[in-house]
Amino acid sequence: MSKLRRSGEDYLETILILSEKNDVRSVDIAREMELSKPSVSRAVGLLKQGGFITVDPNGYISLTKAGKAEAERVYERHTVLTKWLISIGVDEEKAAENACRLEHDFSDEVFEKLKENIERGQG
């Protein structure tokens, strides 16, 4: 399994969120992320090659165990950071946009410390 880049993490997070509502296909990802179908097709191929997703003969995409773990890690960061930004007075839309950028930049150790502080009400 290969190391993911920021965009790969975003794709996995999107697949995770979409899969909670319905089966997921490339077209659904393209629509949700507002990307072209060829871009999504290329990313899906790379995620499949990296062992993060599987694609069945009908084009339905599923997260592998490793893909789901990575998607959940990124999604947790996104939700924690969004809530924290809202709690310090950032409007919800800007909080979500900025959390999306920040979620990729913290090391695991730094994120866990930040999360601990937020949970103790010191963030």
LINJO-V424167 format. One record per backbone hydrogen bond with DSSP energy under -0.5 kcal/mol. NH is the residue of the N-H (numbers start at 1). CO is the residue of the C=O. E is the energy in kcal/mol with one decimal. If there is no record, write none. Layout:
BEGIN
nh->(NH & NH)
co->(CO & CO)
e->(E & E)
END
This chain:
BEGIN
nh->(9 & 10 & 11 & 12 & 13 & 14 & 15 & 16 & 17 & 18 & 19 & 20 & 20 & 21 & 22 & 24 & 28 & 29 & 30 & 31 & 32 & 33 & 34 & 35 & 40 & 41 & 42 & 43 & 44 & 45 & 46 & 47 & 48 & 49 & 50 & 51 & 52 & 53 & 54 & 56 & 59 & 61 & 62 & 64 & 68 & 69 & 70 & 71 & 72 & 73 & 74 & 75 & 76 & 77 & 78 & 79 & 80 & 81 & 82 & 83 & 84 & 85 & 86 & 87 & 88 & 89 & 90 & 95 & 96 & 97 & 98 & 99 & 100 & 101 & 102 & 103 & 104 & 105 & 106 & 111 & 112 & 113 & 114 & 115 & 116 & 117 & 118 & 119 & 120 & 121 & 122 & 123)
co->(5 & 6 & 7 & 8 & 9 & 10 & 11 & 12 & 13 & 14 & 15 & 16 & 17 & 18 & 18 & 61 & 25 & 25 & 26 & 27 & 28 & 29 & 30 & 30 & 36 & 37 & 38 & 39 & 40 & 41 & 42 & 43 & 44 & 45 & 46 & 48 & 47 & 47 & 62 & 60 & 56 & 24 & 54 & 52 & 64 & 65 & 66 & 67 & 68 & 69 & 70 & 71 & 72 & 73 & 74 & 75 & 76 & 77 & 78 & 79 & 80 & 81 & 82 & 83 & 84 & 86 & 85 & 91 & 92 & 93 & 94 & 95 & 96 & 97 & 98 & 99 & 101 & 102 & 102 & 107 & 108 & 109 & 110 & 111 & 112 & 113 & 114 & 115 & 116 & 118 & 117 & 117)
e->(-2.1 & -2.1 & -2.3 & -2.4 & -2.5 & -2.3 & -2.7 & -2.5 & -2.3 & -2.9 & -2.6 & -0.8 & -0.7 & -1.6 & -2.3 & -0.6 & -0.7 & -1.6 & -2.7 & -2.1 & -2.4 & -2.8 & -0.9 & -2.1 & -2.1 & -2.8 & -2.2 & -2.2 & -3.0 & -2.1 & -2.0 & -2.8 & -2.5 & -2.6 & -2.1 & -1.3 & -2.6 & -0.9 & -2.7 & -2.6 & -2.5 & -3.5 & -2.5 & -2.3 & -2.9 & -2.1 & -2.2 & -2.6 & -2.8 & -1.8 & -2.3 & -2.7 & -2.3 & -1.8 & -2.4 & -2.7 & -2.7 & -2.7 & -2.5 & -2.4 & -2.3 & -2.7 & -2.4 & -2.3 & -1.2 & -1.8 & -2.4 & -2.8 & -2.3 & -2.2 & -2.7 & -2.5 & -1.8 & -1.1 & -2.8 & -2.6 & -0.9 & -1.8 & -0.8 & -2.7 & -2.5 & -2.0 & -2.5 & -3.0 & -2.4 & -2.2 & -2.6 & -2.7 & -1.6 & -1.4 & -3.4 & -0.9)
END
